[in-house]
Amino acid sequence: LAVCLCPELLSDEHLPLDVRTRALRLLEACDGESVGSYTDSSGLPYIRQTIAKFIMKRDEGVPAYVKNIFISSGAQRALMVIVKLLSGGEGRFQTGVLIPQPCPHTLLPLLDEAGALAMPYRLIEEENWAVNTSELRRALTTSRGLCEPRDKAEKQQAVTSRGNTPKPHQTSRKIIFK
């Protein structure tokens, strides 16, 4: 990163060759050969291509498409973009979002700012923060009287999060299908 911010370091032989080579590749991919130049709103194409190649290698050949990769300045910024994109309407027509509890402390104000209605459901702490499907159904049923479900013809998108749980967790296939 230092070499990209100070391109004069590209000729500094005290830095390893691989560092200088990667920095040069990155700078050449930037408009104006500067990391401060304008980029696509979804991120620098070169970096998105690098990420797609990494994902394909990691997932043993499963395709990863550059057009589906969005780079942001942080999770909070990305979440705000997604929520604003999917939210709309007021009153009974506002967008409801199912939120696992506990959740990150910044999520509820973010939803409020985007005009979305938070519909919380509790995770089961004793089962490694598993999703409680009956609790999820309760939250969904409650939401029906407070916000309007989207038309089935609309493109649907689900964003799941483990909430603000103390440790990482992967939802089981069984729970996802329930």
Residue frames as qw, qx, qy, qz and C-alpha x, y, z in Angstrom:
[[0.000, 0.887, 0.462, 0.000, 0.00, 0.00, 0.00],
 [0.327, -0.763, 0.101, 0.549, 2.84, 2.38, 0.84],
 [0.381, -0.112, 0.594, 0.700, 4.32, 1.87, -2.63],
 [0.167, 0.626, 0.671, 0.361, 0.96, 2.64, -4.26],
 [0.166, -0.930, -0.286, 0.158, 0.62, 5.82, -2.21],
 [0.166, -0.845, 0.357, 0.361, 4.21, 6.87, -2.92],
 [0.895, 0.440, 0.074, 0.010, 5.08, 5.55, -6.43],
 [0.194, 0.828, -0.514, 0.111, 8.65, 6.82, -6.10],
 [0.589, -0.437, 0.660, -0.164, 9.20, 3.68, -3.98],
 [0.922, 0.351, 0.092, -0.134, 8.78, 1.54, -7.13],
 [0.628, 0.635, -0.375, 0.248, 12.48, 2.07, -7.83],
 [0.362, -0.692, 0.529, -0.332, 13.59, 1.50, -4.23],
 [0.676, 0.248, -0.693, -0.037, 15.59, -1.72, -4.28],
 [0.103, -0.250, 0.767, -0.581, 15.30, -2.05, -0.50],
 [0.715, 0.094, 0.312, -0.618, 11.74, -3.25, -1.09],
 [0.549, -0.008, 0.824, 0.137, 11.19, -6.84, -2.27],
 [0.052, 0.105, -0.641, -0.759, 10.66, -7.21, -6.03],
 [0.099, -0.436, -0.877, -0.175, 7.28, -8.96, -5.59],
 [0.073, -0.685, -0.464, 0.557, 5.99, -5.99, -3.55],
 [0.015, 0.491, -0.254, -0.833, 7.09, -3.52, -6.22],
 [0.046, -0.060, -0.831, -0.551, 5.64, -5.71, -9.01],
 [0.070, -0.578, -0.810, 0.070, 2.23, -6.02, -7.33],
 [0.049, -0.686, -0.238, 0.686, 2.15, -2.29, -6.62],
 [0.007, 0.309, -0.504, -0.807, 3.01, -1.50, -10.24],
 [0.051, -0.296, -0.890, -0.343, 0.25, -3.84, -11.50],
 [0.078, -0.689, -0.643, 0.325, -2.27, -2.15, -9.22],
 [0.046, -0.621, 0.026, 0.782, -1.19, 1.36, -10.24],
 [0.002, 0.115, -0.692, -0.713, -1.35, 0.44, -13.95],
 [0.060, -0.465, -0.871, -0.145, -4.93, -0.76, -13.40],
 [0.068, -0.710, -0.432, 0.552, -5.93, 2.64, -11.95],
 [0.359, 0.842, 0.263, 0.306, -7.03, 5.52, -14.16],
 [0.026, 0.935, -0.222, 0.276, -4.19, 8.02, -14.16],
 [0.730, 0.152, -0.558, 0.364, -2.01, 5.37, -12.51],
 [0.054, -0.349, 0.486, -0.799, -2.99, 6.69, -9.09],
 [0.226, -0.332, -0.897, 0.186, -4.93, 4.99, -6.28],
 [0.064, 0.435, 0.388, -0.810, -6.61, 8.36, -5.71],
 [0.201, 0.074, -0.513, -0.831, -8.26, 8.34, -9.14],
 [0.703, 0.052, 0.105, -0.701, -11.91, 7.64, -9.88],
 [0.044, -0.092, 0.989, 0.108, -13.01, 3.99, -9.90],
 [0.455, -0.326, -0.663, -0.498, -16.24, 2.18, -10.71],
 [0.517, -0.500, 0.221, -0.658, -18.71, 2.38, -7.84],
 [0.968, -0.186, -0.078, -0.152, -18.41, -1.39, -7.40],
 [0.674, -0.577, 0.373, 0.271, -14.64, -1.20, -7.03],
 [0.097, 0.676, -0.597, -0.421, -11.52, -1.29, -9.18],
 [0.897, 0.269, -0.171, -0.306, -12.04, -3.96, -11.90],
 [0.485, 0.481, -0.702, 0.201, -8.49, -5.33, -11.46],
 [0.196, -0.273, 0.758, -0.559, -9.09, -5.99, -7.75],
 [0.777, 0.094, 0.255, -0.568, -12.54, -7.47, -8.43],
 [0.799, 0.395, -0.428, -0.152, -10.96, -9.81, -11.03],
 [0.236, 0.421, -0.791, 0.377, -8.29, -10.81, -8.51],
 [0.488, -0.131, 0.593, -0.627, -11.00, -11.54, -5.92],
 [0.860, 0.238, -0.040, -0.450, -13.00, -13.60, -8.46],
 [0.638, 0.430, -0.637, 0.057, -9.91, -15.69, -9.30],
 [0.051, -0.333, 0.780, -0.528, -9.22, -16.24, -5.59],
 [0.683, 0.001, 0.389, -0.618, -12.83, -17.36, -4.95],
 [0.854, 0.330, -0.279, -0.291, -12.74, -19.77, -7.92],
 [0.443, 0.416, -0.753, 0.254, -9.47, -21.27, -6.69],
 [0.259, -0.237, 0.692, -0.630, -10.74, -21.50, -3.11],
 [0.725, 0.148, 0.374, -0.559, -14.04, -23.06, -4.22],
 [0.496, -0.124, 0.820, 0.256, -12.32, -25.54, -6.55],
 [0.144, 0.097, 0.710, 0.682, -13.53, -24.14, -9.87],
 [0.089, 0.730, 0.663, -0.141, -17.01, -22.94, -8.92],
 [0.320, 0.550, 0.246, 0.732, -17.48, -19.79, -11.05],
 [0.228, -0.680, -0.325, 0.617, -17.18, -16.38, -9.41],
 [0.390, 0.682, 0.400, 0.472, -18.31, -13.49, -11.59],
 [0.332, 0.012, -0.124, 0.935, -16.60, -10.10, -11.45],
 [0.228, -0.433, -0.309, -0.815, -19.95, -8.37, -12.11],
 [0.666, -0.568, -0.444, -0.191, -21.28, -9.87, -8.85],
 [0.641, -0.253, -0.348, 0.636, -18.43, -8.55, -6.70],
 [0.069, -0.900, -0.134, -0.409, -18.94, -5.22, -4.93],
 [0.594, -0.049, -0.399, 0.697, -16.11, -3.66, -2.95],
 [0.218, -0.900, -0.222, -0.305, -16.92, -1.04, -0.35],
 [0.157, 0.640, -0.460, 0.595, -15.03, 1.04, 2.16],
 [0.121, -0.185, 0.808, -0.547, -16.40, -1.17, 4.94],
 [0.068, -0.328, -0.942, -0.019, -19.24, -3.45, 6.00],
 [0.081, 0.591, 0.492, -0.634, -21.34, -0.57, 7.35],
 [0.204, 0.472, -0.297, -0.805, -21.12, 1.33, 4.04],
 [0.179, 0.029, -0.883, -0.433, -21.98, -1.79, 2.01],
 [0.024, -0.430, -0.868, 0.247, -24.92, -2.60, 4.27],
 [0.158, 0.580, 0.235, -0.764, -26.26, 0.96, 3.92],
 [0.232, 0.314, -0.565, -0.727, -26.09, 0.75, 0.12],
 [0.172, -0.146, -0.954, -0.199, -27.92, -2.60, 0.11],
 [0.008, 0.509, 0.728, -0.459, -30.60, -1.53, 2.60],
 [0.199, 0.542, 0.017, -0.816, -31.28, 1.74, 0.76],
 [0.206, 0.191, -0.740, -0.611, -31.45, -0.13, -2.54],
 [0.233, -0.246, -0.934, -0.116, -33.99, -2.63, -1.22],
 [0.042, -0.475, -0.638, 0.605, -36.00, -0.27, 1.00],
 [0.077, -0.220, -0.368, -0.900, -38.92, 1.88, 0.04],
 [0.410, -0.563, -0.603, -0.388, -42.39, 3.05, 0.94],
 [0.115, -0.312, 0.465, -0.821, -43.89, 4.41, 4.13],
 [0.670, -0.144, 0.299, -0.664, -46.30, 3.13, 6.76],
 [0.873, 0.044, 0.445, -0.193, -47.80, -0.20, 5.74],
 [0.799, 0.599, -0.025, 0.046, -45.79, -0.06, 2.53],
 [0.046, -0.828, 0.557, -0.038, -42.35, 0.36, 4.07],
 [0.718, 0.299, -0.627, 0.030, -39.82, -2.45, 3.75],
 [0.764, -0.572, 0.226, -0.196, -39.49, -4.85, 6.67],
 [0.485, 0.544, -0.667, 0.153, -36.11, -6.46, 7.41],
 [0.904, -0.384, -0.184, -0.031, -35.75, -9.59, 9.56],
 [0.142, 0.749, -0.511, 0.397, -32.94, -8.95, 12.04],
 [0.775, -0.167, -0.573, 0.209, -31.26, -11.63, 14.21],
 [0.355, -0.813, 0.220, -0.406, -30.92, -10.73, 17.89],
 [0.222, -0.781, 0.001, 0.583, -28.38, -9.98, 19.15],
 [0.625, 0.668, 0.229, 0.334, -27.36, -7.76, 16.22],
 [0.502, 0.117, -0.081, 0.853, -24.60, -5.23, 15.62],
 [0.119, -0.634, -0.445, 0.622, -25.39, -2.03, 17.53],
 [0.017, 0.373, -0.267, -0.889, -25.13, 0.05, 14.35],
 [0.061, 0.223, 0.870, 0.435, -27.70, -1.97, 12.39],
 [0.013, 0.694, 0.696, -0.186, -30.94, -0.63, 13.90],
 [0.004, 0.742, 0.039, -0.669, -30.07, 3.07, 13.38],
 [0.097, -0.239, 0.683, 0.684, -28.95, 2.22, 9.84],
 [0.063, 0.421, 0.874, 0.233, -32.31, 0.60, 9.05],
 [0.010, -0.779, -0.463, 0.423, -34.14, 3.56, 10.57],
 [0.071, -0.594, 0.268, 0.755, -32.10, 6.00, 8.45],
 [0.027, -0.056, 0.802, 0.594, -32.92, 3.97, 5.31],
 [0.567, 0.014, -0.034, -0.823, -36.64, 3.99, 6.15],
 [0.592, -0.003, -0.788, -0.172, -36.82, 0.23, 6.75],
 [0.696, -0.502, 0.136, -0.494, -38.69, -1.45, 9.61],
 [0.136, 0.391, -0.886, 0.208, -36.62, -3.80, 11.81],
 [0.868, -0.217, -0.145, -0.423, -38.37, -7.09, 12.58],
 [0.059, -0.579, 0.779, -0.232, -36.22, -8.81, 15.25],
 [0.939, -0.131, -0.248, -0.199, -36.03, -12.54, 15.94],
 [0.495, -0.697, 0.509, -0.104, -33.98, -14.28, 18.65],
 [0.605, 0.406, -0.685, 0.003, -31.16, -16.71, 17.98],
 [0.894, -0.418, -0.129, -0.093, -30.68, -19.75, 20.24],
 [0.041, -0.814, 0.548, -0.188, -27.56, -19.07, 22.30],
 [0.704, -0.343, 0.603, -0.153, -27.52, -22.57, 23.85],
 [0.854, 0.296, 0.409, 0.127, -27.31, -24.09, 20.35],
 [0.529, -0.163, 0.333, 0.763, -24.31, -22.04, 19.20],
 [0.171, 0.483, -0.013, -0.859, -26.51, -19.09, 18.10],
 [0.193, 0.220, 0.872, 0.392, -28.65, -21.23, 15.81],
 [0.335, -0.105, -0.245, -0.904, -31.66, -19.85, 13.97],
 [0.287, 0.247, 0.820, -0.430, -34.92, -20.70, 15.72],
 [0.008, -0.216, -0.699, -0.681, -37.30, -21.30, 12.80],
 [0.181, -0.697, -0.694, 0.003, -40.44, -20.85, 14.91],
 [0.247, -0.680, -0.155, 0.673, -39.07, -17.50, 16.16],
 [0.141, -0.158, 0.498, 0.841, -38.29, -16.54, 12.56],
 [0.075, -0.469, -0.780, -0.408, -41.86, -17.44, 11.51],
 [0.223, -0.741, -0.520, 0.362, -43.23, -15.37, 14.42],
 [0.191, -0.523, 0.113, 0.823, -41.25, -12.32, 13.29],
 [0.044, 0.068, 0.679, 0.730, -42.38, -12.82, 9.70],
 [0.140, -0.612, -0.768, -0.129, -46.04, -13.19, 10.73],
 [0.228, -0.721, -0.321, 0.570, -45.83, -10.07, 12.91],
 [0.196, -0.309, 0.331, 0.870, -44.29, -8.11, 10.04],
 [0.117, 0.398, 0.775, 0.477, -47.24, -8.82, 7.74],
 [0.110, -0.835, -0.536, 0.050, -49.44, -6.37, 9.63],
 [0.310, -0.787, 0.000, 0.533, -46.78, -3.66, 9.77],
 [0.003, -0.568, 0.507, 0.649, -45.24, -3.65, 6.30],
 [0.792, 0.455, 0.008, -0.407, -46.14, -4.74, 2.79],
 [0.743, -0.141, 0.579, 0.305, -44.58, -7.94, 1.39],
 [0.066, 0.496, -0.497, -0.709, -42.89, -7.33, -1.95],
 [0.797, 0.397, -0.056, -0.451, -44.61, -8.39, -5.15],
 [0.864, -0.132, 0.466, 0.137, -43.54, -11.91, -6.15],
 [0.715, 0.640, 0.128, 0.250, -42.46, -10.64, -9.58],
 [0.021, -0.941, 0.318, -0.115, -39.90, -8.35, -7.99],
 [0.640, 0.370, -0.594, 0.318, -36.35, -9.50, -7.65],
 [0.733, -0.667, -0.052, -0.126, -35.90, -10.88, -4.15],
 [0.462, 0.519, -0.556, 0.456, -32.72, -10.68, -2.15],
 [0.768, -0.618, -0.162, -0.042, -31.97, -12.16, 1.24],
 [0.300, 0.622, -0.532, 0.490, -29.05, -10.98, 3.32],
 [0.821, -0.489, -0.293, -0.026, -28.36, -13.13, 6.34],
 [0.135, 0.666, -0.515, 0.523, -26.14, -12.32, 9.24],
 [0.613, -0.211, -0.709, 0.278, -25.18, -14.15, 12.37],
 [0.380, -0.885, -0.214, -0.164, -25.93, -10.98, 14.23],
 [0.019, 0.795, -0.461, 0.394, -23.59, -9.73, 16.92],
 [0.949, -0.292, -0.116, -0.042, -22.84, -13.18, 18.27],
 [0.468, -0.778, 0.402, 0.120, -19.67, -13.79, 20.28],
 [0.425, -0.340, 0.750, 0.377, -18.22, -16.23, 17.77],
 [0.364, 0.299, -0.557, -0.684, -18.52, -17.02, 14.06],
 [0.578, 0.139, 0.750, -0.290, -21.19, -19.50, 13.06],
 [0.193, 0.123, -0.712, -0.664, -22.36, -21.23, 9.93],
 [0.697, 0.089, 0.266, -0.660, -26.07, -21.92, 9.50],
 [0.432, -0.066, 0.892, 0.116, -26.70, -25.59, 8.75],
 [0.170, -0.019, -0.709, -0.685, -28.20, -26.71, 5.45],
 [0.176, -0.447, -0.875, 0.057, -31.12, -28.24, 7.40],
 [0.060, -0.624, -0.407, 0.665, -32.04, -24.88, 8.98],
 [0.064, 0.311, -0.363, -0.876, -31.70, -23.03, 5.66],
 [0.212, -0.156, -0.820, -0.508, -34.15, -25.42, 3.98],
 [0.108, -0.521, -0.770, 0.352, -36.59, -25.22, 6.91]]
